[in-house]
């Protein structure tokens, strides 16, 4: 019994494309968006995602809910990010990753899994080659407060005042 040719071709690719990661960087104080993805340029939901080399590493979650600080490395052709990095516009910018199945991307179906971070810092910028972003969870940082929960009747009938 042999496997279909499409399965064999998929098994030999360096990057599987059953899931496609679409990245958006929104500058904090401006309505400027950088949209990109690994591989060729595609348009999804009316937004073009530029095809560039991109790699995310360290994106893990532990069983107790602790999240890591992943690093996002993006090819920086022609210094696209240089001016924004030098002006500090990338500090605390929002990074959104939408993970879309290839069939939904091609069908332009609005079905995806989303994850968001903020750029904590830019540890490395090699002009014309690549830029590295250290990402942090949206709940990290100074002056972040988690809303309190009030345990009172009638929602909690065993609590008395």
URZI-V775874 format. One record per pair of residues at least 24 apart in sequence whose ideal C-beta (glycine too) atoms are under 6 Angstrom apart, sorted by sequence separation. I is the first residue (numbers start at 1). J is the second residue. If there is no record, write none. Layout:
{{I	J} {I	J}}
This chain:
{{94	118} {92	118} {93	119} {22	49} {90	119} {90	122} {85	122} {85	125} {95	135} {82	127} {79	127} {79	128} {81	131} {76	130} {75	130} {76	131} {73	130} {74	131} {73	132} {44	105} {71	132} {72	133} {27	89} {71	134} {72	135} {28	92} {28	93} {45	110} {69	134} {70	135} {27	93} {69	136} {25	93} {26	94} {25	95} {67	137} {24	96} {23	97} {21	97} {22	98} {21	99} {19	99} {20	100} {20	102} {18	102} {17	102} {20	105}}
